[in-house]
Amino acid sequence: AKSVALCVKTLLHAQVPGNRVMLGRKTLTSLKKSTLTTLIEGDQSMPAVLPARYQNGEPVYEYKRHEGTIYIHGGGRIELMGLDEPEKLGSMAFGAAGIDEITELTFEEYSKVASRVRLPAYVGRTDLTSQVYGATNPDAPTHWAYNHWFGPDSVGADRLVSSTRSFDNPFLPERYRSWLNGLTGQQRDRYVEGKWIAMGGAFFEPFQRDLH
């Protein structure tokens, strides 16, 4: 569900005429296999965030695969980016940037993205503003992302965090929800409750010799 929220926000920004919105993940391959699927294809449990390419005979968007760009009819465009080579962002400028799985990035890679968000695309707008936004599963509280959004340096900063539990996702199939209910300890805290905790190297908890 976090990727759905990320894609919805990306589409809101991309509907601003002339805007250029970056949608990225650590690698372009992982972006195309996950986030892009959520944006333009959906799956059996939820529809695509972008509607059909044509409505009432009019184009809604055009996806140029060779460019890695989605053009929104009557709006701006979405640039699909792999962020493992941040130097490629050097000459680019965006009105907004969305990042999936922020914890995959180093702080330097994140900072490079943030430095590229500088287009004055929101003049006269009160509903949207230029920003960097993202989604991620939690990691250890020593991760830079935790310190950036939850730590002492984030106090009074222009940042907003929305934390959710796995069961807040209405699209989860019952079989998967049942599996989540079987998790305990550190695994439940992180993967169900969404807490930023250190896993301490534990994979199975508690250990059962006959099972593990």
C-alpha positions in Angstrom: 0.0 0.0 0.0 2.9 2.4 0.6 3.8 2.1 -3.1 0.2 3.0 -4.0 0.4 6.1 -1.9 3.8 7.0 -3.5 2.4 6.6 -7.0 -0.8 8.6 -6.2 1.3 11.5 -4.9 3.6 11.3 -8.0 0.6 11.5 -10.3 -0.8 14.6 -8.4 2.6 16.3 -8.9 2.8 15.2 -12.6 -0.7 16.6 -13.4 0.8 20.2 -12.9 1.2 21.5 -16.4 4.9 21.6 -17.4 6.1 19.9 -14.3 8.8 17.3 -14.3 8.6 14.7 -11.5 11.2 12.1 -10.7 10.1 8.6 -9.6 13.1 6.6 -8.5 14.5 3.6 -6.6 18.0 2.3 -6.0 18.1 0.6 -9.3 16.0 1.1 -12.4 15.4 -2.6 -12.7 13.8 -2.8 -9.2 11.8 0.3 -10.0 10.3 -1.2 -13.1 9.5 -4.5 -11.4 7.8 -3.0 -8.5 6.8 0.7 -8.4 6.2 1.1 -12.1 3.9 -2.0 -12.1 1.9 -0.4 -9.3 1.6 2.8 -11.3 0.6 1.6 -14.8 -0.5 -2.1 -14.4 -1.7 -2.9 -10.9 -2.4 -6.5 -9.9 -5.2 -8.8 -9.1 -6.0 -7.1 -5.8 -5.8 -3.5 -6.8 -6.1 -1.4 -10.0 -3.3 0.6 -11.6 -2.9 4.1 -10.2 -2.8 5.6 -13.7 -6.1 5.0 -15.5 -6.5 3.5 -18.9 -4.3 5.2 -21.5 -7.5 6.5 -23.3 -10.7 7.8 -21.9 -13.6 8.8 -24.2 -11.2 8.5 -27.1 -8.7 11.0 -25.5 -5.2 10.1 -24.4 -4.6 10.1 -20.7 -0.8 9.5 -20.8 1.9 8.2 -23.1 4.7 5.9 -21.8 7.8 6.1 -23.9 9.8 3.1 -22.7 13.0 4.0 -24.5 13.1 7.4 -22.7 11.9 6.1 -19.4 9.3 8.9 -19.4 5.6 9.0 -18.9 3.9 12.1 -20.4 0.6 13.1 -18.7 -1.9 14.6 -21.2 -2.6 18.2 -20.2 0.0 18.0 -17.4 3.7 17.3 -16.9 5.8 14.2 -17.0 7.2 11.5 -14.8 10.9 10.6 -15.2 11.8 7.0 -14.1 15.2 6.9 -12.5 17.7 4.4 -11.0 19.5 6.2 -8.2 22.6 3.9 -7.9 24.5 6.4 -10.2 23.6 9.8 -8.7 26.1 11.6 -10.9 23.6 11.1 -13.8 21.3 13.6 -12.0 23.9 16.3 -12.2 22.2 18.4 -15.0 18.6 17.6 -14.2 16.0 19.6 -12.5 12.6 18.5 -11.1 9.6 20.1 -9.4 9.3 17.1 -7.1 10.9 13.7 -6.5 9.4 10.5 -5.2 11.7 7.6 -3.9 10.5 4.1 -3.3 12.4 2.2 -0.5 14.4 5.1 0.7 16.4 2.9 3.1 18.1 1.3 0.0 19.8 4.7 -0.7 22.9 6.2 1.0 22.5 9.6 2.5 24.7 11.0 -0.3 22.4 9.5 -3.0 19.3 10.9 -1.3 21.0 14.3 -0.9 21.8 14.3 -4.7 18.1 13.8 -5.5 17.1 16.5 -3.1 19.5 19.0 -4.7 17.8 18.5 -8.0 14.3 19.5 -6.8 14.3 23.2 -7.9 11.8 23.8 -10.7 9.4 26.7 -10.0 6.4 24.6 -11.1 4.0 25.5 -8.3 3.7 29.3 -8.7 0.2 30.3 -7.7 -0.6 26.8 -6.3 -1.7 26.3 -2.7 -2.5 22.6 -2.8 1.0 21.4 -3.8 4.6 22.4 -3.3 8.0 21.4 -4.5 9.2 18.5 -2.3 11.0 15.2 -1.9 8.8 12.4 -0.7 9.1 8.7 -0.4 8.1 5.3 1.0 10.0 2.6 2.7 9.9 -0.4 5.0 11.5 0.3 8.4 15.1 -0.5 9.1 17.3 -0.2 12.2 17.1 3.1 14.2 20.8 3.7 13.4 19.9 4.1 9.7 20.3 7.7 8.4 16.7 7.8 7.2 15.4 7.2 10.8 17.7 10.0 12.1 16.6 12.3 9.3 12.8 11.9 9.8 12.5 10.8 13.5 15.7 11.8 15.2 16.7 15.1 17.0 17.6 16.8 13.8 14.1 16.4 12.5 12.5 18.4 15.3 10.9 21.6 13.9 12.0 20.6 10.3 9.8 20.8 7.3 9.1 17.1 7.3 6.0 14.9 7.7 6.0 11.1 8.4 3.0 8.8 8.1 3.7 5.4 9.8 1.3 2.5 9.2 1.0 -1.2 10.2 0.8 -4.0 7.6 -2.8 -4.6 8.5 -3.7 -1.1 7.5 -3.3 -2.3 3.9 -6.8 -3.3 2.7 -5.5 -5.1 -0.3 -3.7 -7.9 1.5 -5.1 -11.3 0.8 -6.3 -13.3 3.7 -3.6 -16.0 3.3 -0.9 -13.3 3.6 -2.6 -11.7 6.6 -2.7 -15.1 8.3 1.0 -15.5 7.7 1.7 -12.1 9.2 -0.3 -13.1 12.3 2.2 -15.9 12.9 5.2 -13.6 13.2 6.5 -12.9 16.7 9.1 -10.8 18.4 11.4 -8.7 16.3 9.9 -9.9 13.1 6.4 -8.8 14.1 7.6 -5.5 15.4 9.3 -4.6 12.1 7.2 -6.4 9.5 3.8 -6.0 11.0 3.9 -3.1 13.4 6.2 -1.0 11.2 8.7 -0.2 14.0 12.2 0.9 13.4 14.2 -1.7 15.4 17.5 -3.5 15.2 17.0 -7.1 14.2 20.2 -8.2 16.1 21.0 -10.9 13.4 17.9 -12.9 14.5 16.1 -14.5 11.6 14.0 -17.1 13.4 12.4 -16.2 16.7 11.9 -18.1 18.8 14.2 -20.9 17.6 12.5 -24.3 17.3 14.9 -27.2 16.6 12.3 -29.4 14.9 11.2 -26.6 12.6 14.3 -24.6 12.0 
